[in-house]
Amino acid sequence: MNTLVPLTSFLHVNQGSHILYFYHSIEGYIENAISYITSGLELGHHINFIDSRERWQLVTDRLGSVDHSRIHYIDNYEFYEMYQDFHFNRILLNFHKVIDPFLQQELTVRIWGHVDWMEQEDIMSKLHKYECSCDITISDVGYTTVCAYNSNSVPATILIEMSKCHEYVMTDDQLVQSSLYKSSDQHPPISFPSLSIQKTIDSEMDLYKQKLDFVHVVSHEVRNPLTVIKAYASMLREEEQDEQRRQKLEAIKNYAVVIDNEISHIIHTEQMLSTDALWQKKRILAGPATNDVIDIMNIKAQTQNITLRTDIQLTGNETLSSNLMGYKMIVSNLLSNAIKYSYEGETVAVEVRAEAGSLVIEISDTGVGMSEEQIAKLYHKYEKINQEQSGQGIGLFMVKQLVDHFEGTIDVHSKLGLGTTFRVCLPLYQQN
């Protein structure tokens, strides 16, 4: 039974895996090399990096201030003995010399080798023999190894042949379990992101999980008192005879409702970013979902002395191939922003209608508006358009992601100081 070992914090491969990397761009090569090195260091591994001095310089320039004491550079001109014919037995001997010190000290080392050669007769056959022999050696010692080739230099036929003696095949943006490998013919191929993309995913997933854990703790500590505040405010309001005091108690209840909704919104946003389940499409009724959001947003508008004018032209039977939480997040984010960026005493207008096979949502305000430069950055993650207002700078990024996922469109018209109108069109469910 194969033992899984970490390639990055979240991505595991079989122990002693031999990864064939055919890169297309030097930029992709450098990014993946850096990810392989840094994730190895984080896991406590040593790194043997076999490459030309020129490419090694490009890597070290980008590595920054990491601890280099466990990174061991080897000149690939000497390692592959490029001054003479490519002879795989001699190179395998060099390979053993490189890894022997780590074996003797029982240290874990991961190896990265850029394979170079001099043009010579039958070179592709020699490379193939070398890689197949190397695979046996790597499996024996249990060290994970990447063998990198410039895809512009090696024919596709050799790639196919080499895939037979590499458990994994990697490109600049994908890592795939080889279906041709001798040990994987009984299992369907598995596809992963490339090392650099996986490294980014790992970092973001760590951040999302930390934030989600924090929000859940805050939620537990805050929402219980909020429930008590809402209940007492409602009870006292019913018993109060003075109208002015009744209005103040109603305001207390409304603020508690708004705070509770904001906490729910943050939790749902983080969940959308950290799980696939919430992106699954289902048939939902647009009318009830829209009304649920408007009920909450109407309370939010009241707390900021904003009038919410609604025009819902739906029969109640309109359905979307969407996701209830995702749809509500689209409408609530756009409405929340319209309220947030409106001036006190003004009106936010909401119109929802069925038109030409689509559900059309138009939300307009006459608030602060946006410049053309701000509109250009509108859907960037963590890009806050108005630094004076609170927020995470992620709401409109999520709106755009969700609208695209539901195969809809989103348009915005805005003038600085004159307000903003968002128009979202989502395809209505069509029964075949």
N, C-alpha and C positions, 0 to 999 in steps of 0.2 A: 504494500500500500504506500503510495507517494505521500511524503510529508510536505505540507504547504509552508512556505517561508514568505515573509513580507518583502515585496518589491518597493512599495511605498507604505505609508501608514495604514491604508485601507485595501490596497491591491496586493493579493497574494498569488504566487506562482509555485509550481512544484519545485521542491528542493533539487538543486543541481540543474536548473533549467538552462537551456541553451537557446538564446534569443537571436534570431537573424533580423538585422535591421537594414533595410534598404531605404536610404534617405534620398529625398528629392531636392531639398534646399539646405544650404549651409546654416541658415538661421534656425530651421527646424532641428537640424543635427545638434547645434550648440545648445538649444533649449532642452532637448531630451537628455543630452550628456550632463548638463547642470542638474536636472531633476534627479537623474540616476545617482549622481555624486552626493547631493545634499540629502536626499532621502536615505541613502546608505549611512551617511554620517549620523543622522538623527537616530538611526536604529543601532548605532554602535559598531558599524562595520568598518573595515579597512577598504580602501579603493585602490585597485591597480588600473591605471589609465594608460593604455598603449595607443599612441597616436603621434602624428608629426608635430614638430615644435611649433609650426605656424598655427595649427588648429588648437593645440594645447594653450597657446598664448591667448587665443580668442576665448577659450573657456575660462582661464584664470582671470582675465580682465572682467568677466561677468560674475565670477564666484564671490567677489567681495571679501569680507573679513571672516570667512569661515576658518575653522581650525584645519590647517594643511598638514598637521603631523600624521594623520592617518590616510593621506592621499599620496600615492606613490606613482610618480610619472616614469614611463618607460618609452624611450624613443622607438617608434615603430620601424624606422629604417634599419636599426640594428636588430630588433626583435625578429622581423621577417627576413632579415639578411638580404635586403633588396639589392645589394651589390653583386649578387650572383643568382643563379636559377632558384625558383621557388621550389623548395624541397620540404614536403610536409613533415617528414620524420625529424629533420633538424629543428624545425619550428616547434614541433611538439616537445622536443627536448628543452628548448628555451622556455616553453610554457611551464614545464615541470620545475625548472630552476626558479621561475618567478613565484610559483605558489608554494614550494617546499618550505620556506621559512615560516609561513603562516600555518601550514599543516603541523609543523613541529611544535609551534607555540599554541596550537589549538585555538587560533584566531579565525573569525569569520571574515572572509574577504569577498568582495564582488569585483568582477573584472569587466572592463570595457576595452575592446580592441578595434581600432579602425584598420581593416585589412587592406594593405597596399602591396603591389608587386611590380616587377619590371615586365614589359611585354616580352613574351617568349612562346615557344611552341607548346601547344596543348595546355595553356595556362588554366583554362576553365575546368578541365578535368582534374588538374592538380588541386585547384581550390576546393572542388567538390570532395576529393579524397581527404584533404586536410580538415574540412568542416565535419565530415562524418567521423573521422578518427578523434577529433576534438570533442565531439559529443559524448563518445564513450568515456573519455578521460574526465570530463566535467561531471558526468553522472556518478562516477566512482568517488570523486572527492567531495561532491555536494556543494560546489560553489556556483552561484548564479553568474552567467556570462552573457554579454552582448557582443556580437560580431557585426560590425557596421561596414556597409559597402555603399559606395556611390552608385545609385541606380542608373545613372547615365553611362556607367562603365561596364555594367554586367548585363548580359542578355536575359530576357524573360525566361528562356528555357532553363538557364542555370538557376534562376530563382525557384522555379518549380522543383528542380532536382534537389536543391539545398533545403527546401521545405520538408523533405523527407527525413532529414537528420537534424531538424530544429523543432523543438516542441512549440515554440512561439515564433511568429513572424510579425515584425513591427514596421510601420511606415512613420512618417512625420506626425501623423495624427491618429494612429490606431495601433492597438496591440491585439493580435488574433491568435488563438490556439490553432496550430496547424492541423488541418484534417488529414494531411499526408504523412504526419509523423508516425513512426512505427508503434508508439505506445498509446496513440490517441484514436486508433481506427474504430474503437468501440464507443466513442463518445462524440456527441455533436460539438463542432467548433464553438468556442466561446470568444466573444469580442469585448475588448476593453478600450478605453481611451489611451492615447499615447502617454508616455511617462510625464511629459511636461503638462499636458492637459489634466492628467490624473492628479498631479501634484497640486495644481490650482484647485481642483475639485476637493481634494483632501483638506486644504487650508480653509476653503469656504464652508465645508461641512462642519469642521471643527468650530468655526466661528458661529454658524447657525445654531449648532447644538448648545453651545455655551449660552448664547443669547436666549434660546428657547427655555433652557433650564432656569435662567435668571427670571424670565418673564413668568414662568409657572410659579416660582416661589413668590414673586410679587403678587401675582394673581390670587394665590391662596390667602396671603396675608391681608390683601386689600379688599377683595370682593365680598368676603363675609361681613366686614363692617359696613360696606356699601349697602348690602341687602338689608341690614338692620336699620340704616339711615333711611332708606326708601320706605321701609315698612312703617317706621315711626312718623316720618313726615306725612305719609298718606293718612295714617290714623289720626294724627293731630289736626290735619287739614279738615277732615270730616267733622271733627268736634268743634272746630273754631268758628265763631260767629262773625268776627271782624273780617271784612273782605280784604283789607290790606294785609293782614297777617296771613290769611288764607293764600294770597298770592305769593308771599314770601316762602311759605311752606311748600307750595307747588314748585317754586324755583329750586328749593333744596332738593326735592325729589328728582326734578329734571336734571340737575347737575350730576346727581348720583347715577342716573341712567346713562348720561353721556360718558362719564368716566368709565363705567362698567363696559360700555360699548367700545371705547377706545382700547381698553385692555384686551377685549375679545378680538378686536381688529389686529392688534400687534401679534397676538398668538396665532391667528389664522394666517397672517402674512408670513411669519417664520415657518409655519407648517407647510405652506405652499412652496417655500424655497427648499425645504429639506425632505420632502417625501413625494414619491410619484403618485401615490394613491389619490391625492387630491386633484390630480390633473386628468383623471379618468372622465370620459364623457358619458353623460346620461341624458335621458329626456327629462326636461323640467318645464313646469308651467311658468311662463314669464310674468303673468299678472300678479299672482300671490307673492312671488319673490320680490318683484318691484315694490309692491305695497309694504312689505316687511321693512325694506331699506328706507323708504320714504317716511314711515312712522318714526323710526329712530332719528333720521336726519331732520325731521320737523322739530323734534325736541331740541336737537343740537342748534338749529337755527334760532329757536326761541331764546336759548341761553345767551346768544350773541346779538339779540335784537335784530335778527334778519327775518324777513318774510319769505317763506317758501311757497311759491305758486306752482301748482301741479296741474298737468293736463294729460291724463292717462286715457288714451283712446284704444283700449283693448277690450275684446269680448270676454276674456278670461280663459279661452281655449287655446291661445297661442303657445306653442311649445318650441323649445330650443334643444339642439343636441349640444349640451353644455355641461355645466357642473354647478350645482346650487351655490356652493360657497364661492366658486370662482366668479359666477355672474354677480352675486351680491357684492363681491369685492370691487368689480368694475364700477358698478353704479355708486357704491358708497364712497369709494376713493374720489371719483369725479365730483360728487355732490359735496363731500367734506371739504375738498379744495375750494370749490366755488363759495362755500360759506366762509371758510377761513380767510380767503382773499377778498371778501366783500367789505364794504364800509358799513358801519353800524347804521341801521335804519333803512338799508336798501333791500332789494328783492332778488332772489335767485329763482330762475324759471326752469321747470323740468317738463319736458314733453316726451311721451313714449307712445309709439304708434306702430302698426303693421303696415308695411309699404313695399310692394313689388317683391314679395317673398322674403323680406327681411324685417327684423325688429329694429326700429330706429329710435335711438335715445339721444335727445338733445338737451344739454344742460348749459344755461347761459347765466352770466353775472355781469354786473357793471362795476366791478371792483378794480384792483390795481393793474390788471392786464400784464402783458409780457412784450418784451422787445423781440425783434427777429433773432437776435443772438441767443436770447433765452429759449425761444421756441426750438432752435437748432439743437439744444442740449436737453430737451424736454424728457426724453425717455431713457436717459442714461442712468444706470444704477448709482445710487448714493449722490446724485447731482441735485442739490437743493437749488431751486430757482429763486426763492426769496429767502435770504439768510436771516431776515428779521422774524420769520415765523418758525415755530417749533415743527419738528418732524424728522424722519429718518432719511428723507431723500430717496425713498424706494417705492412709494405709492404708484407713481405714473409709470415707472419701469415695469411694475407688476401688471398694471392695466394693459400696457402694450403687449406684454408676453401672453396674457390671457386672451386678449382680443385676437391676436395672431393664432393662438392655439385653437380657438373656437372658429377659425377661418372667417373672421370678420374684418372690418376696417375701422380706423379711427382717424378723424380729421379735427384740426383745431384752427380757429380764427381768433386772433387777439391783437389788441392795440394797447400799448403802454398807457396806463391811466384811464382806459376806456372800457375795460372788461374783456371777458373771454367766453367763447362758445366752443364746447366739445360736441362732436357728432359721432356716435358709434353705431355701426350697422352690423348686426349679427344675423346669419342665415336662419330662417325659421325651419323647423323640422318638416321635411317633405316625405310623406309616406308613399312608397313605390306601389 
